[in-house]
Amino acid sequence: MARHVAAHEALSSVTRMLGGAVAAILVALACSVVFFGSLAATSTSAYAADSTQFRPVSLPSDVGYLNAIVCPTTQECFVAGQTADANERGLVLHLVNGAWRPTLIPAAAYLIGLSCVDATHCTAVGVTSDPTRSGAGVIVDTTDGSTWQVPAQPSAKPAAGAPAIPLDSVSCAGSFCMAVGGVLPASSGSPTSQVLVTSGQGWSAVTAPVEPGATGSYLAAVDCTAPSDCWVVGQAVWHTSDGGATWVLHNPPNGGSTGGITAPYYSLLSALVFTDPLHGLVAGGDQCGGDTDHCGGVLFNTANGGVTWTRTSNGDTPFVDALTCRSGLSACIALSATFTPLAPGGATANVTDGSVVLTSTTGSDWPVIQRLKPTNLTAVACPTATNCLAVGGDQPHNVGAVLTEAPLPVAPASLSVVATSIPAPADAFSGVGRAVINTSITLVAMLALTFPSQLFNRTFEENYDEILAITRRRFGRRAGPGAHEVAAPAHEA
């Protein structure tokens, strides 16, 4: 079980900063104003950490849980997530020279994935707010960095009995973009995924990759290093060099012993970073539950397009939710969620309660450098080699947070924070309830930690009772219902 570390009080941090010379005092006072203001703006509960590397920054009001961040320049970042109000809608925050420009996205219930090729051209994906397509994916984009619209995309209502599939991740290279997502069936059957692509003239579906002998697949994330050349991870690793027309399977070793070294099992690979078609990292971990506060994780590196993989993690590495690199594949940061362990007579379901931050300067070692509670970090991006920003929030209370390694620049007083939002797809249905949205989130999120890879095959129905028990023990890795909304067994299988 991971060690729980006592929190540093915010006041003690300020006191240390005030211990220098007069000039340092002035700088520290300015930083402390931002720091305390951010606490008030992001959460009513204090952020706790055993490192001062990442600190929360002030955000606009009504910012709910945040899922993605991209920084196309050293001075600009885009963040995607949802609003904090009862009608939860998609939200994009544009950080420009220290000022946040919020944009409401009524077409989305919430946004999960985000990609930008520059400061004006970005694409975000998530789940639609259209009640006739509850749980289905939606795509929005911008060509000027401020006005977001819904491009032409497959939008037919799912056929009777077919699951609505969200979109979890998107990656763009030039005018080419690929978006992926997956869902677990509500009763029995195989997981189902979708892959959508565009070359700038509307989106269309291509065949989702499936492992040999399987009847379905789950896709979690995509990274395109060139137009039509993309890597996709989920329950496996696939590569395409023709925009999804064909796929090649490139799985890292999963368990067993090679050369006297035992490799851990993984059931989901949830993050990846590729610098070109040959060089990249993939990361994830295995399902777990019960009396533990984290699941085991894995990271693999390839230098030959997935022909061979080298495991860079060790037995203490937790499940990796997000991954980015400052430069190349050696100076990297990984994020991992922690959760409340089960104990006799206590809670009956593991609930996400924080995060740990891991870093690697060599690409071969991943020590934990920071622990955060209650902030759960879901994504990280580095606008410069010396500063990275991470996003997430207090998941059970739908409160968003942005944390940064270095203070953000002070925004000009005259800088406007007004941005343009896109119109709702159907104003008549603007009151979609939280319960419907959370249900769709549940179906996507359940898979992320809880499903052993051996269950994703043609014997899915035979294992369905076991799968259902696992999902009830360990709930989601994205914003979703709290523990009180989910029935779960009190024992560990």
C-alpha positions as CSV (number, residue, x, y, z in Angstrom):
1,M,0.0,0.0,0.0
2,A,1.3,3.4,-0.9
3,R,2.5,5.6,1.9
4,H,0.1,8.3,3.0
5,V,2.1,11.5,3.6
6,A,1.1,14.4,5.9
7,A,0.0,17.6,4.1
8,H,2.1,20.7,4.0
9,E,-0.1,23.6,5.2
10,A,-0.5,26.5,2.7
11,L,0.6,29.0,5.4
12,S,3.9,27.2,5.9
13,S,4.7,27.4,2.2
14,V,4.2,31.2,2.3
15,T,6.3,31.5,5.5
16,R,9.2,29.8,3.8
17,M,8.9,32.1,0.8
18,L,9.0,35.1,3.1
19,G,12.3,34.1,4.6
20,G,14.6,35.7,2.0
21,A,15.8,39.2,1.2
22,V,13.5,42.1,0.6
23,A,13.3,41.5,-3.1
24,A,12.4,37.9,-2.5
25,I,9.7,39.0,-0.1
26,L,8.0,41.1,-2.8
27,V,8.1,38.2,-5.2
28,A,6.8,35.8,-2.6
29,L,3.9,38.0,-1.6
30,A,2.8,38.3,-5.2
31,C,3.0,34.5,-5.6
32,S,1.1,33.9,-2.4
33,V,-1.8,36.1,-3.5
34,V,-2.2,33.9,-6.6
35,F,-1.8,30.7,-4.6
36,F,-4.4,31.6,-2.0
37,G,-6.8,33.0,-4.6
38,S,-6.5,29.7,-6.5
39,L,-7.5,27.7,-3.5
40,A,-10.7,29.7,-3.1
41,A,-11.5,29.5,-6.8
42,T,-10.9,25.8,-7.3
43,S,-12.1,24.0,-4.2
44,T,-13.3,24.5,-0.6
45,S,-10.9,21.8,0.6
46,A,-7.1,22.3,0.8
47,Y,-4.7,20.7,-1.6
48,A,-2.2,18.4,0.1
49,A,1.1,17.4,-1.3
50,D,4.5,16.1,-0.2
51,S,6.2,18.2,-2.9
52,T,5.8,21.8,-3.9
53,Q,6.4,21.1,-7.6
54,F,2.8,21.5,-8.8
55,R,0.6,24.3,-7.3
56,P,-3.0,25.1,-8.2
57,V,-3.8,28.3,-10.1
58,S,-6.9,30.5,-10.0
59,L,-9.7,29.6,-12.4
60,P,-12.9,31.3,-13.6
61,S,-16.1,30.3,-11.8
62,D,-18.2,27.3,-12.8
63,V,-15.3,25.2,-13.9
64,G,-16.1,21.5,-13.4
65,Y,-13.9,18.4,-13.8
66,L,-11.2,18.8,-16.4
67,N,-10.0,16.0,-18.7
68,A,-7.5,17.3,-21.2
69,I,-4.8,20.0,-21.8
70,V,-2.7,20.9,-24.9
71,C,-0.2,23.8,-25.1
72,P,0.5,24.6,-28.7
73,T,2.8,27.5,-27.8
74,T,4.8,28.6,-24.8
75,Q,2.2,31.2,-23.9
76,E,-1.0,29.5,-24.8
77,C,-2.8,26.4,-23.6
78,F,-6.3,24.9,-24.1
79,V,-8.1,22.8,-21.5
80,A,-11.2,20.7,-22.0
81,G,-13.8,19.4,-19.5
82,Q,-17.2,20.4,-18.2
83,T,-19.0,23.0,-16.3
84,A,-19.7,22.7,-12.6
85,D,-23.4,23.7,-12.7
86,A,-26.3,21.2,-12.5
87,N,-26.8,21.2,-16.3
88,E,-23.2,20.2,-17.0
89,R,-22.0,21.2,-20.4
90,G,-18.7,21.0,-22.3
91,L,-16.2,23.7,-21.5
92,V,-13.0,24.9,-23.1
93,L,-10.5,27.1,-21.2
94,H,-8.0,29.1,-23.4
95,L,-5.0,30.3,-21.4
96,V,-3.4,33.3,-23.1
97,N,-0.6,35.2,-21.4
98,G,-1.9,34.3,-17.9
99,A,-5.6,35.0,-18.5
100,W,-8.3,32.3,-18.9
101,R,-10.9,32.7,-21.7
102,P,-13.8,30.2,-21.0
103,T,-16.0,29.0,-23.8
104,L,-19.2,27.0,-23.2
105,I,-19.8,24.1,-25.6
106,P,-23.5,23.4,-25.4
107,A,-23.2,20.6,-28.0
108,A,-21.3,18.5,-25.5
109,A,-22.3,17.1,-22.1
110,Y,-18.6,17.0,-21.3
111,L,-15.3,16.9,-23.2
112,I,-12.6,14.3,-22.7
113,G,-10.0,14.6,-25.5
114,L,-8.2,17.6,-27.1
115,S,-5.6,18.2,-29.8
116,C,-4.2,21.4,-31.4
117,V,-1.9,21.7,-34.3
118,D,-1.3,25.4,-33.5
119,A,-2.9,28.2,-31.4
120,T,-5.8,28.6,-33.8
121,H,-6.7,25.1,-35.0
122,C,-7.9,22.7,-32.3
123,T,-10.3,19.7,-32.1
124,A,-12.1,18.4,-28.9
125,V,-14.1,15.2,-28.4
126,G,-16.4,13.9,-25.7
127,V,-20.0,13.0,-25.2
128,T,-22.9,14.8,-26.8
129,S,-25.6,16.7,-24.9
130,D,-28.3,15.6,-27.4
131,P,-30.7,13.5,-25.3
132,T,-31.7,11.4,-28.4
133,R,-28.1,10.2,-28.6
134,S,-27.3,10.0,-24.9
135,G,-23.7,8.7,-24.3
136,A,-22.7,9.0,-28.0
137,G,-19.5,10.9,-29.1
138,V,-19.3,14.5,-30.3
139,I,-16.6,16.5,-32.1
140,V,-16.1,20.3,-31.9
141,D,-13.4,22.3,-33.4
142,T,-12.0,25.8,-33.9
143,T,-10.1,27.5,-36.7
144,D,-9.5,30.8,-34.9
145,G,-8.8,29.7,-31.4
146,S,-11.9,31.2,-29.9
147,T,-15.1,30.3,-31.9
148,W,-16.0,26.6,-31.7
149,Q,-18.3,24.8,-34.0
150,V,-19.7,21.3,-34.7
151,P,-18.2,19.9,-38.0
152,A,-19.9,17.4,-40.2
153,Q,-19.7,14.0,-38.5
154,P,-21.6,10.7,-38.2
155,S,-24.5,11.6,-35.9
156,A,-27.1,8.9,-36.5
157,K,-29.0,7.7,-33.5
158,P,-27.7,4.3,-32.4
159,A,-29.7,1.4,-33.6
160,A,-31.9,-0.4,-31.2
161,G,-29.8,-2.6,-28.9
162,A,-26.5,-1.0,-30.1
163,P,-24.5,0.9,-27.5
164,A,-23.8,4.6,-27.8
165,I,-20.1,5.0,-28.2
166,P,-18.3,8.1,-26.7
167,L,-15.1,9.7,-28.1
168,D,-12.3,9.6,-25.5
169,S,-9.2,10.8,-27.4
170,V,-8.3,12.8,-30.6
171,S,-5.0,13.5,-32.3
172,C,-4.2,15.8,-35.2
173,A,-1.3,16.1,-37.6
174,G,-1.7,18.8,-40.1
175,S,-5.3,18.7,-41.5
176,F,-5.6,15.0,-40.6
177,C,-7.2,14.0,-37.3
178,M,-8.2,10.7,-35.8
179,A,-10.6,10.3,-32.9
180,V,-11.2,7.1,-30.9
181,G,-13.5,5.8,-28.1
182,G,-15.0,2.7,-26.7
183,V,-17.7,1.4,-24.5
184,L,-18.6,-1.7,-22.4
185,P,-21.9,-3.4,-23.2
186,A,-24.6,-2.8,-20.6
187,S,-25.4,-6.5,-20.3
188,S,-23.4,-9.1,-22.2
189,G,-21.3,-9.2,-25.3
190,S,-18.0,-7.6,-26.4
191,P,-16.7,-4.1,-25.9
192,T,-17.3,-1.8,-28.9
193,S,-15.1,0.9,-30.2
194,Q,-15.2,3.5,-33.0
195,V,-12.5,5.3,-35.0
196,L,-13.4,8.5,-36.9
197,V,-11.0,10.4,-39.2
198,T,-11.0,13.6,-41.2
199,S,-8.7,15.4,-43.6
200,G,-10.5,18.7,-43.1
201,Q,-13.6,18.0,-45.0
202,G,-15.9,16.3,-42.5
203,W,-15.5,13.2,-40.4
204,S,-16.1,9.6,-41.4
205,A,-15.8,6.2,-39.7
206,V,-13.1,3.6,-40.4
207,T,-12.8,0.1,-39.1
208,A,-11.7,-0.2,-35.5
209,P,-8.8,-2.6,-34.9
210,V,-9.5,-5.9,-33.1
211,E,-7.1,-8.5,-31.8
212,P,-7.1,-11.9,-33.6
213,G,-9.9,-14.1,-32.2
214,A,-11.7,-11.3,-30.4
215,T,-15.1,-10.1,-31.3
216,G,-14.6,-6.5,-30.1
217,S,-12.1,-4.1,-28.7
218,Y,-11.7,-1.2,-26.4
219,L,-9.7,1.9,-27.6
220,A,-8.6,4.5,-25.0
221,A,-6.1,6.9,-26.7
222,V,-4.6,7.9,-30.0
223,D,-1.4,9.7,-31.1
224,C,-0.7,10.7,-34.7
225,T,2.9,11.7,-35.6
226,A,2.1,12.5,-39.2
227,P,-1.0,12.7,-41.4
228,S,-2.6,9.2,-41.6
229,D,0.2,7.7,-39.4
230,C,-1.2,7.0,-35.9
231,W,-0.8,4.8,-32.9
232,V,-3.8,3.6,-30.8
233,V,-3.8,2.0,-27.4
234,G,-6.5,0.3,-25.2
235,Q,-6.5,-3.3,-24.4
236,A,-3.7,-3.6,-27.0
237,V,-1.4,-1.5,-29.2
238,W,-2.1,-0.9,-32.9
239,H,-0.4,1.2,-35.6
240,T,-1.8,2.5,-38.9
241,S,0.1,4.2,-41.7
242,D,-2.9,4.7,-44.0
243,G,-5.4,6.6,-41.8
244,G,-7.1,3.5,-40.3
245,A,-7.6,1.5,-43.6
246,T,-5.3,-1.2,-42.2
247,W,-4.0,-1.9,-38.7
248,V,-0.9,-3.7,-37.4
249,L,-0.9,-5.2,-33.9
250,H,2.2,-4.4,-31.8
251,N,1.6,-5.5,-28.2
252,P,4.3,-5.2,-25.6
253,P,4.9,-8.4,-23.6
254,N,2.1,-9.1,-21.2
255,G,3.1,-11.1,-18.1
256,G,5.3,-14.1,-18.0
257,S,9.1,-14.4,-17.9
258,T,11.6,-13.4,-20.6
259,G,15.3,-13.8,-20.0
260,G,14.7,-14.4,-16.3
261,I,12.8,-11.2,-15.9
262,T,9.1,-11.4,-15.0
263,A,6.9,-8.8,-16.7
264,P,3.7,-7.6,-14.9
265,Y,0.3,-8.2,-16.5
266,Y,-1.7,-5.3,-17.9
267,S,-5.3,-5.2,-18.8
268,L,-5.4,-1.6,-20.2
269,L,-2.9,0.7,-21.9
270,S,-4.4,4.2,-21.4
271,A,-1.6,6.6,-22.4
272,L,1.0,7.0,-25.1
273,V,3.6,9.5,-26.5
274,F,5.2,9.0,-29.9
275,T,7.8,11.4,-31.4
276,D,7.7,9.7,-34.8
277,P,6.4,6.4,-36.2
278,L,9.3,4.4,-34.7
279,H,9.9,6.0,-31.2
280,G,7.4,6.0,-28.4
281,L,6.1,5.2,-25.0
282,V,2.9,3.4,-24.0
283,A,1.6,3.1,-20.4
284,G,-1.3,1.7,-18.3
285,G,-1.7,-1.1,-15.9
286,D,-3.8,-3.9,-14.5
287,Q,-7.2,-4.0,-12.7
288,C,-7.3,-4.2,-9.0
289,G,-9.5,-3.5,-6.0
290,G,-9.9,-4.1,-2.3
291,D,-7.4,-3.2,0.4
292,T,-5.1,-1.0,-1.8
293,D,-4.9,2.6,-2.8
294,H,-3.5,2.1,-6.3
295,C,-3.3,-0.4,-9.1
296,G,-0.1,-1.7,-10.5
297,G,1.2,0.0,-13.7
298,V,3.5,-0.5,-16.6
299,L,5.5,1.7,-19.1
300,F,7.1,0.4,-22.3
301,N,9.4,2.0,-24.7
302,T,10.0,1.2,-28.4
303,A,12.7,2.5,-30.8
304,N,11.7,0.3,-33.8
305,G,8.0,0.9,-34.3
306,G,6.8,-1.7,-31.8
307,V,8.8,-4.6,-33.2
308,T,10.4,-4.9,-29.7
309,W,9.5,-3.2,-26.4
310,T,11.6,-2.4,-23.3
311,R,9.8,-2.2,-19.9
312,T,10.9,1.0,-18.2
313,S,8.6,0.7,-15.1
314,N,9.2,-1.5,-12.0
315,G,7.1,-3.4,-9.5
316,D,6.3,-0.2,-7.6
317,T,5.0,1.8,-10.5
318,P,1.3,2.6,-10.2
319,F,-1.3,2.5,-13.0
320,V,-0.5,5.3,-15.4
321,D,-3.4,7.5,-16.5
322,A,-1.6,10.2,-18.4
323,L,1.8,10.8,-19.9
324,T,3.8,13.6,-21.6
325,C,7.4,14.4,-22.3
326,R,9.2,17.8,-22.1
327,S,11.5,16.8,-24.9
328,G,12.1,13.5,-26.7
329,L,11.3,10.4,-24.6
330,S,13.6,10.9,-21.7
331,A,12.3,13.9,-19.7
332,C,8.8,12.7,-19.1
333,I,5.9,13.1,-16.5
334,A,3.3,10.5,-15.7
335,L,0.1,10.8,-13.6
336,S,-1.6,8.1,-11.6
337,A,-4.8,8.2,-9.6
338,T,-5.0,7.0,-6.0
339,F,-8.2,5.8,-4.3
340,T,-9.6,4.8,-0.9
341,P,-8.7,1.2,0.0
342,L,-11.5,-1.1,1.2
343,A,-11.4,-2.2,4.8
344,P,-13.7,-4.5,6.9
345,G,-16.8,-2.5,7.9
346,G,-15.8,0.5,5.7
347,A,-16.7,1.6,2.2
348,T,-17.8,-1.0,-0.2
349,A,-16.2,0.6,-3.3
350,N,-12.8,2.1,-4.1
351,V,-13.2,5.8,-4.7
352,T,-10.7,8.1,-6.4
353,D,-9.2,10.5,-3.8
354,G,-6.1,11.9,-5.3
355,S,-3.1,11.5,-7.6
356,V,0.6,10.9,-7.6
357,V,3.1,12.5,-10.1
358,L,6.0,10.4,-11.5
359,T,8.9,11.7,-13.5
360,S,11.7,10.3,-15.5
361,T,14.8,12.1,-16.6
362,T,16.4,9.0,-18.2
363,G,13.4,7.2,-19.6
364,S,14.2,4.1,-17.5
365,D,13.1,5.1,-13.9
366,W,9.9,6.6,-12.7
367,P,10.0,7.7,-9.1
368,V,7.0,9.4,-7.4
369,I,7.8,13.1,-6.8
370,Q,4.5,14.4,-5.5
371,R,1.3,13.2,-3.9
372,L,-1.9,15.2,-4.1
373,K,-5.3,15.0,-2.3
374,P,-8.1,15.4,-3.2
375,T,-7.0,16.4,-6.6
376,N,-7.2,13.7,-9.3
377,L,-5.0,14.7,-12.2
378,T,-6.1,13.4,-15.6
379,A,-3.8,15.1,-18.2
380,V,-0.5,17.0,-18.3
381,A,1.2,19.2,-21.0
382,C,4.5,21.1,-21.0
383,P,4.5,24.5,-22.8
384,T,8.2,24.9,-22.0
385,A,11.0,22.7,-20.9
386,T,10.8,24.1,-17.4
387,N,7.1,24.3,-16.8
388,C,4.3,21.8,-17.1
389,L,0.6,22.2,-16.4
390,A,-1.7,19.3,-15.1
391,V,-5.5,19.3,-15.0
392,G,-8.2,17.3,-13.3
393,G,-9.9,18.3,-10.0
394,D,-12.0,16.9,-7.2
395,Q,-13.8,14.2,-9.1
396,P,-16.6,13.3,-6.6
397,H,-17.6,17.0,-6.3
398,N,-17.1,18.0,-10.0
399,V,-14.7,20.8,-9.2
400,G,-12.0,21.5,-11.7
401,A,-8.3,22.3,-11.1
402,V,-5.2,23.3,-13.0
403,L,-1.8,23.0,-11.4
404,T,1.4,24.4,-12.7
405,E,5.1,24.0,-11.8
406,A,6.0,27.7,-12.3
407,P,3.8,30.8,-11.7
408,L,1.8,31.8,-14.7
409,P,2.4,35.3,-16.2
410,V,0.2,38.1,-14.9
411,A,-2.6,38.8,-17.3
412,P,-2.8,42.3,-18.8
413,A,-5.6,44.3,-17.1
414,S,-7.2,45.1,-20.4
415,L,-7.3,41.5,-21.6
416,S,-10.9,40.3,-22.2
417,V,-12.1,37.0,-20.8
418,V,-15.1,36.8,-23.1
419,A,-15.1,34.0,-25.7
420,T,-17.6,32.7,-28.2
421,S,-19.6,29.5,-27.7
422,I,-21.3,27.3,-30.2
423,P,-25.1,27.0,-30.3
424,A,-26.8,24.1,-28.6
425,P,-27.8,21.2,-30.9
426,A,-31.4,21.4,-29.6
427,D,-32.3,24.1,-27.2
428,A,-35.5,22.3,-26.3
429,F,-33.5,19.6,-24.6
430,S,-31.2,21.9,-22.6
431,G,-32.3,20.4,-19.3
432,V,-30.6,17.0,-19.6
433,G,-30.2,15.7,-16.1
434,R,-27.0,14.9,-14.3
435,A,-28.2,11.3,-13.9
436,V,-28.3,10.6,-17.6
437,I,-24.9,12.1,-18.2
438,N,-23.4,10.2,-15.3
439,T,-24.8,7.0,-16.6
440,S,-23.1,7.5,-20.0
441,I,-19.8,8.4,-18.2
442,T,-20.1,5.2,-16.1
443,L,-20.2,2.9,-19.2
444,V,-17.0,4.5,-20.5
445,A,-15.2,4.8,-17.2
446,M,-15.8,1.3,-15.8
447,L,-13.4,-0.4,-18.2
448,A,-10.3,1.7,-17.4
449,L,-8.9,-0.1,-14.4
450,T,-11.1,-3.1,-13.8
451,F,-11.0,-5.5,-16.8
452,P,-8.3,-8.1,-17.1
453,S,-7.1,-8.5,-20.7
454,Q,-8.0,-12.2,-20.8
455,L,-11.7,-11.3,-20.4
456,F,-11.7,-9.3,-23.7
457,N,-12.3,-12.3,-25.9
458,R,-15.0,-14.5,-27.4
459,T,-15.7,-16.0,-23.9
460,F,-17.0,-12.6,-22.6
461,E,-20.4,-13.9,-21.8
462,E,-19.0,-16.8,-19.8
463,N,-17.1,-14.3,-17.6
464,Y,-19.7,-11.6,-17.4
465,D,-20.6,-12.2,-13.7
466,E,-16.9,-11.9,-12.8
467,I,-16.6,-8.7,-14.9
468,L,-19.6,-7.2,-13.3
469,A,-18.2,-7.9,-9.8
470,I,-14.9,-6.2,-10.8
471,T,-16.6,-3.1,-12.1
472,R,-18.6,-2.7,-8.9
473,R,-15.3,-2.9,-6.9
474,R,-13.4,-0.3,-8.9
475,F,-15.2,2.6,-10.5
476,G,-13.9,4.7,-13.4
477,R,-11.0,6.9,-14.2
478,R,-12.9,9.9,-15.4
479,A,-15.6,12.1,-13.9
480,G,-18.4,9.8,-12.8
481,P,-20.9,9.2,-10.0
482,G,-19.6,9.1,-6.4
483,A,-19.4,5.9,-4.3
484,H,-22.8,6.6,-2.8
485,E,-24.4,6.2,-6.3
486,V,-22.9,2.7,-6.9
487,A,-23.8,-0.5,-5.2
488,A,-20.7,-2.7,-4.6
489,P,-19.8,-5.9,-2.8
490,A,-18.0,-5.5,0.5
491,H,-15.4,-8.2,-0.2
492,E,-12.5,-8.4,-2.5
493,A,-12.6,-11.2,-5.1
